[in-house]
């Protein structure tokens, strides 16, 4: 693959934007067809990236570096910003996840009933932003691409959502905007300190024993207090995106009011950016403080798990139950990161991929139930297996995957994360394991109440899944099962990169 491969992959959704620019507004079928087909290009390229990836190489692959922006500061000085891309075992699976979820969500977008052209233009820009975040090799690009996910999502929430869609959109923008502001401030400070925006170079300067940043009494030495402040600021910025309690309320509103395609993108990919950045930036730049504060991160993870699980248990609205379930499951990501070993980090990445697939599938299924029954309130549903056997059967299977049934991706991801944490912090891991029990309880409660039992009279003749609706179900469920029965399909590309990250953090362990 040429060095421009990642650039082509990242910006390939813009081909669809270009084509949509020439489509009249009164041709919904054409707009939808182009919108879906445009997502197939990055999907094919992402599959090529996966098949051609060298799983034995720990560093970045397909690296591209070129001069981009040169900002004059004075007559003799300028600020060069380079365009830099690359992927490793951490980012490559997330690139593939982004491409898969985007295509499935584009298919779900067929239900859009107004401003079809605008929807798919914004949709493809968001996909470009997500791909760019995971392929960016410097902080400036990462920030720019991150913003390309926020602004279009704001409009997608506010225009195509449900009753309180505007409130949900502004809450999404407010929370994520604050996170972006904090992140930008930290990035500026890092540039002032290091003189570079390259992520790998900054990590080397902060961690190499030969770096003047790490030698006391040498000009340029950066005290631990400064490093701690930067670490905590990044943790706060990404806590909003993951999200970590109490910064989760924007997500609840988004999942309640957003269009199914928008929720699939958010739950499947966008909230994974926070976990990715914690590993890439926090652990990469400040491995000592990642090790020192691992207990704090583990406690935050346990709070997420138990808080989300307990509130999911008492919800009667399926969307809200799944939203709190996402809060709980993202806590497992934090536990895996807090383990500061290869097993835990692998579990964290497995959980990000697994939850992305499962959450996208479950929210899609709930949206289909809501569309047909006019409600997603558990108390008003029941016996749907009789009228909607396909939707109900896949809903049951997805629930079991989310509960961690062996043979599904949810099991292997939680298993790895907890094995890693039990190896370093067994007491905290034991408390967090309570969440697994609660997860099974609330998922079984929801499944039994909606698919079995007596059927309400008004729900006896509901339409089951149509052929086009089955496509996202089959694709997502197949991947969930594939990862569950053959974890090597995901674990092999991760090994070299995770060993490097884990050894970097472990070098500061006592």
Beta strands, then each sheet from edge to edge (+ up, - down):
strand 1: 61-72
strand 2: 78-87
sheet 1: 1+ 2-
end
